[in-house]
Amino acid sequence: MYKIRRRPPLSQNFLHDRQLVKRLVRQASIASQDTVIEIGPGKGIITGELLAVARQVVAIEIDPELAKLLAAKFENHHNFVLFQEDILNFPYPMTKYKVVSNLPFAIEGEIVHELLDLSNPPEDMHVVVIKDVAERWVGAMKEGQFSLLHKPWFELKITHHFSLRDFVPIPKIRSVMFQAKKRAVPLVSDERKKKYAAFIKAGFGGGRRIDQNLVKYFDRAELKKLAKMYNFSFNAQPSNLSFPQWLKLFDEVNRF
């Protein structure tokens, strides 16, 4: 069971170009056997395109007026299921599913974090989020804790850049389509997941350099040797190391 949490005020800008939405849904590679969860469907412009290709679309809409509109609009679609519910308290399924959604800005971070950290996360996720946030999540400029903690199990990408005029009302900040696709073979085993998370969190502790943060794992001489071997500075800031370099360091931890 999920705890009931206080929802922040929502702000959501809706897509209005049906051809754009159709292209995005095709790009998401939704197949006829897929169950798709759509969070905050609004007036259903994405919903309609999903219903044309998916086995089942589960729409989660908290607004009672929008939920009523959706129920009437798609009442003749056998593959449409609607919940008028707060997604922050929604019990996600334990069977396979995908997520496609234009997320409300106010809770996009909380939703994405929760989805990726579920015991049964989505097989694939395509969600509209703020551009700057997505760039941090994928480690576009530098790796951060979010990207490093999730990349062993998910491929993280930005798959589309939106224009401000793609939305109504027109937003003040730019959005992108963020994808998190579950890897067929994880780069870190599930048995080592907690150990890996502890290692990454230690590596980023206190805003210090890695030679200061990783003393629990390597002495100074060992880290200098590994830095030379894997081509990074032994006293670099944590975000200056790439994801493959962090994986190699973690492999070294597991050798002892």
Secondary structure, DSSP 8 states (H G I E B T S, - for coil): -------------EE--HHHHHHHHHHTT--TT-EEEEE--TTSHHHHHHHTT-SEEEEE---HHHHHHHHHHTTT-TTEEEE-S-GGG----SS--EEEEE--GGGHHHHHHHHHHSSS--SEEEEEEEHHHHHHHHTSSS--HHHHHHTTTEEEEEEEE--GGGEES--SS-EEEEEEEE-SS-SS-GGGHHHHHHHHHHHTGGG--HHHHTTTT--HHHHHHHHHHHTS-TT--GGGS-HHHHHHHHHHHHT-
